[in-house]
Structures are given as C-alpha cells and as structure tokens.
Amino acid sequence: MKTTRKPALPTRTVRTPGGLSVRLDVRAFTVVVLLLVAALAASVVLIGTGDFPIPATDVLKTLVGNGDAGQEFIVSELRLPRVLVGLLVGASLGLGGALFQSISRNPLGSPDVLGLGQGSTAGALVMIVLFSGSATQVALGALVGGLATGLAIYLLAWKRGVHGYRLVLVGIGISAMVTAVNGYLMTKADIVDAARAVVWMTGSLNGRGWEQVWPLVWLCAVLVPLVLANARGLRMTEMGDDVSYALGVRVERVRLLLLLSAVLLTAGATAAAGPVGFVALTAPQLARRLTRSPGPNLIPSMCMGATLLIVADWASQRAFGADQLPVGVVTGVLGGVYLLWLLVTERKAGRI
C-alpha cells in the first residue's frame, strides 16, 4: 500500500514597509506560539497553586490590578516572582543548551554534560563552605564559577579553533574534575553548611523573589538580542568552517561570542535557581523535533525551556507540596530518562 507524506508547512517571506524581508517558517512560528500559550497558561495555574488556592480568573484579575488586598499580596509578592524566575531560568537554559549543541554539533553538547553546572556549583560551594556567604554572595560565586569553567573548557579545547567532539570530551573531563572538587568541599563543611549546600545543589525555585528576577531580566535583555543578531552566522557555521569563511562569516569570532553568551546564560540561571538539571539538554532537542527545522532553533528552544521548567514546577507542587520536592528533582528524573533514550537512538543511528 502506497502512503503519501503530508507536505511540510511552507516557509514564507514577510516584507516590512522599510524594505526588509524576513523568511518565516510557518511550522516553527506555530510551535513558538503554542509553547508561549502553554507557558503562560501553566504560569497562571502555578500562581494559583498553593496552601491558599486562587482560581485562574482571580489570578488574571489580580495581575491586571483588580484583585483584593490579600490576593494582591499573595500573587505579586509571593508567587509571581517565583514563576518569573522559573520562566527566565528555563528560557536561559533552553537558549544556552541550543547554542552549545549547535556549536559542538552534538546533541550531548549541553551545559549539563560539559560541566558548567558543576562549575557554578563549585563557586557556590566555596562561598557556602569556606565563607558562609549570604544568598547574594552564593549567587555571585556560582556566576564566577560558571564563567571560570567555561573559560577553562574553551582554552583546553582550542586547537586552531574549537570543534565539536573535542569540546564535548574536554567538557566531560572538566566536569569529572570539578565534581571531585565539589565532593571534597562537602566533606569540609559543617552540618549546617552541608545541609544548605545540598538544598542549593538540588535546584529549586522555592523562596525566589524579585531580587532574583531583575538580574535575570537584565541578563536576558542584553544577551538574547546579541545571540539572535548572530543567529545567521551560527547557522552558517553548521555547514563547516570552510564554507562559512567563504560566505564571509568570521567563524571564531562568532563562535567565541556565542559560547560566552551561552556560558553567561547558563551561569546566570544556575546562580538564580541552582543547577536545575537536563533542561538545557532536552529543550533544544524537543524544540527541533516539534519544528522539524534544521539549524539551532534558538527561539523555540527558549520557549520550550520556559515551558518545561514551569510545568515541572507545577507538577512537583501538585504531587508533593510546594516545599517537599524541588523542581530540580523532577527535571533530573525526566531528563535522565530522555538522556538514556537519546543515547540509544544515537547508537542505533551509528552516530556514537
């Protein structure tokens, strides 16, 4: 029996009054819109979830300024910041993972595998264990640790440029070394600092407030436009360095700039919520499978990351209560299952 394959949704060219033309992938655009709707709907439901449940209609009224005083306090001061941190962290991890996977040309080339999360954890542990630092100092330590780890990976992977498997292999080695350092730091901590460190290392959105929201807002406001402005160069590099050079792309400049952006996005997200596992690994892959579009899929990966983290946080609260199961546990379990499936798939395809 002969089967016919449904044609893919077309790519259209949109022209602006100023004479600019933009190619629009209809399927990718549809996926982005649906993911945004899902993320916003899950956010409204999550804001209404807790010891004092609020119906979705009342949440929407409160968000536009028509709620009563009690709902205004619960929504604006307690729950909305947590949800915004979740959206921004998920979007940052999704975009950072898409950049790493595109640059390394490897579906396993994510911050979880390359050791950036472990590097940020090392920076946070230094502040917790050695200096008993405040929450702000711990976040700053995590940011510095992630940046230092990213710099070390880049320098060790450099050999007339940074290329796929070398980047991944160096990252795995760095990850193992930093994990050992983290274990050593935990053995030097007293019981109070060790308990605090374990909670942070799990990855959680509990207790997150506006002081975590605004740094993430500024970070994304600077880095997201920068990344999107270099998206064409990133897409060209996937065809190979020689072709990219022939097309006028300054390959190493683009690669270094985007790697730095990915490291900052990942380190910033980790500083805000701890090392939330596997979002950066799974979001770009799921986005690519939904859009069926080649290339880095930067915006779909951002939307997918935000949706995944918000849905995971909602699931953890509904299943175990707001303070019993951190969101990092949920993403770790689901991401681990996805990683095993991905490894089996790649092996069957003969790519590993």
Buried (B, 14 or more C-beta within 10 A) or exposed (E): EEEEEEEEBEEEEEEEEEEEEEEEBEBBBEBBEEBBEBBBBBBBBBBBBBEEEBEEEBBBBBBEEEBEEEBBEBBBEBBBBBBBBBBBBBBBBBBBBBBBBBBBBBBBBBBBBBBBBBBBBBBBBBBBBEEBBEEEBBBBBBBBBBBBBBBBBBEBBBEEEBBBBBBBEBBBBBBEBBBEBBEEBBEEBEEEBBEBBEBBBBBBBBEBBEEBBEBBEEBBEEBBEBBBEBBEBBBBBBEEBEEBBEEEBEBBEBBBBBBBBBBBBBBBBBBBBBBBBBBBBBBBBBBBEBBEBEBBBBBBBBBBBBBBBBBBBBBBBEEEEBEEBBBBBBBBEBBEEBBEEBEEEBEEEEEB
